[in-house]
Amino acid sequence: MGQSRRPAARESQTPRLTSSMARTLLLTGFAPFRGEPINPSWEVARRLDGETIGGLSIKSIRMPVNCAEAARRIAREIDRIKPRAVLGLGEAGGRPAISLEIVAINLADTRGRMAKTGDPGSTAVIRGGPAAYFARMPLAAILRALDRADIAATVSLSAGAYACNALMYAALHHLRRRPAVPVGFIHLPYAATQSRGHRAMASMPLASMEWAVRIGIEVVSGSI
């Protein structure tokens, strides 16, 4: 547990904050699930709601842990908010580091049957949509920035096949005709406060995860 390293001093690396002419970044997190008291994705997202980072005004939305509902909700929020960038956050308990997702697939394993039986028992996130979409964010640059900040991070080839993947896929699909809008997804480990129930698994302080997301948003803001 606690495999994250301490973030570098904030005095020298604090993202620039501006208040004028801010564009909106839609930031999402999920509600707690599977009996967990919190979901670190929403804990981080709600902390950043209303802030302006690198000229991007953060609007945080809590999403339901359900493939179909998450896909519908993200499309509605994109239409309502008209964001300049979209970043989803989710919990990936057991992963030891911040995970930057590369790809979202058009598969919603709503009953979790694939891993148990080999039978997909699943449906498409978007009927008639392509098999997959790649993230539209500067992942390599974010990874380098997190490494400089001494925060454990990696890229991931699988966002799974549940609500996190569905949200990422639906956002990319909804914005398929707006390729200049960055869209991506970051999975977070268990929060350190959850480690009591997961003693054999890695965890990370919420402050470190919040700092990592701030850095990621700063990098995204510099790319648009």
N, C-alpha and C positions, 0 to 999 in steps of 0.2 A: 504494500500500500504506500501511498504518498510518493509515487515515482516521478511526480513533477518536480522540477527544480525551481528554486525561488526566482521570481521575476526580477529583472534588473531594476535598478533604482528608478523610480518614476520621475524624479526631478529632471532627469536628462532625456527621458523618452516619452513624456506625456504627449499624446496626440494633440495637435493644434485644434483648438475649439473656436468656432466663429459663430456669430448669431445672425448675421445679415445675409439675405439672399440664399438661405439654406435650401438645398434639395432634400428629398425624403428618401431614406433607406427603410424599407419594410423589414423588420426583424421579428422572427417568430420563434416561439418556444412552445413546448407541450405541457399539458397538465400531468400531474403525477399518475403513475399507473402501476399495476401489479403490487399494490399495497405499499408502495414507497411513500414516505411522508412528504417528499419534495421531488421535483424534477429539476435538475440543475440547469437544463436548457431554459426553462421559464424563469428561474431565479436570476440568471444572468440577463435575460432579455428584459425583465421588468426593471432591473437596476438601471439599464441604459435608456429606458423609455423617456423621451422628452429631451435628451441631450443632443448636442450638435458636435459631431466628430469629423474633422477634416472637411467641413462644409456640408456634411450630410446630417440632416435632422432625423433622429431615430424615432420611428413609430413602432412600438412593440405590440404584438397581438398573440394571445394565448390560443393554441390550437387544440382541438380534440384528438385523442389518441384513437383514431379510426381512419382507415384508408380513404373511404369514400367521402366522409365528412371533411377531412383535412384537405382533400383535393378540391372539393367545392368551395370551401372557405377561403383558401389561398387565392383562387380565381376571383372571388367576390372582392376580397380585400385589395387585390391588384387594381381592379376596375375602380374601386372607391378611392384609393389613396393615390393611384398613378405614380408609383415610386420610381426613383431614378436607379435604384438597385434593390435587390431582394436577397436576404440572407436568412436561411433557416437554421435553427439550432435543435439538436435532439440529444437524448441520453443514450449512450452505448455502454452500459454497465459491463465491466470486465476489461475494456480497452484501457491500456496504460497511458495513453497520450491523447492530445487533441487530434482529431481525425478530420482532414479536409477531404470531402467526398469528390471523386472524379466523375462518376457516372450515376445516372438514375435510370431504372429499367421500367418498362411498361408492364409491371406485374404486381398485383396486390394479393399477397398470401394472407387473406383475411382471417383464416382459421389456424394459421401456423402449422399447416399440415406437411409442407414440403420437407422440412428437416426431420420430421418424425417418420414419415411413410414413403418419401420419394414421390408421392403423388401431389402434383401442384395444387389441386383443389382450389384454384385461385382464379382471379379475373384480371382483366386489364385495368390499369389506372384510368386510361382514356381509351375507350373503344375506337379502334381504327387508327390510333396513334402509332408512331414509329416504335421500334423495339427499345430504343434507348436515346437519351440525350446526354451530352457531356456538359459539365459545369461550365459556366461562362464567368469565371473569375480568375484573377492572376494568382493561381495556386502556388506556383514556384516562388513568386515574390512574397506571398504571405508566409510560406514555409521558411524562407530566409530571414524574414523579419522576426518570426517567432524564435528561430534559432539564436539570433542576435540578442533577443530578450531572455534567453536561457529558459525557454518554456518548451517542455517535451511535446513534439508535434510530428505528425506523419501524414502522408496521403493514403487514402483508402480507395480500393477498387470496388467496394460494395457498400451501398447505403442500406442493404437489406432488402426486404420485400414487404415492409409493413408501412406504418403511417409516415415515418421520416422519408422513406423513399417516395411514397405517393405524393407527399407535399412537394418535394424537390422536382419530381417529374412533372407534376401538374403546373408548377410555376414556370418551368422551362417551356412546356407546351403552350401555355397561355401567352407567353411572351415570344413565341417562335418567330413572329414577324417584326419583332423589335430587338434585333441582335445586338444593339448597342447597350442594352440594359443588362448589367452584370447580374447573374443569378447563381447562387451556390448554397452549399449546405455544410455545416460543421457539426460533427458528433463530439460530445463531451463525455469524459469518464464519470464514474460515480463521484459525487461530492464527498469531501472528507467527512462531512457530518453523517453520511450514509454508511460509513465504513463499519460501524458497529454491527450492522446486519450482513456485511459482506467482508469479513475479516481476511479472507484468502484472495481478495481481488484488489486491483489497483484503484486508487482514488486520487483526487486532486482538490486542493482548497478552492472554494468558490471564487476567492479573490484572484487566484491565478487564472481561472477560466475566464472571468470577466476581463482581465487584462489582455488575455489572448484574443478575445473577440474585439476589444477596442483596437488592438493592433491590426487585426484583419480588416476592420472597417476603414482604418486609416489608409491601408494599402489600396483597398478598393477605391477609396475617394481619389487617390492619386492617379488612378487608371482611367478616369472618366472626365 
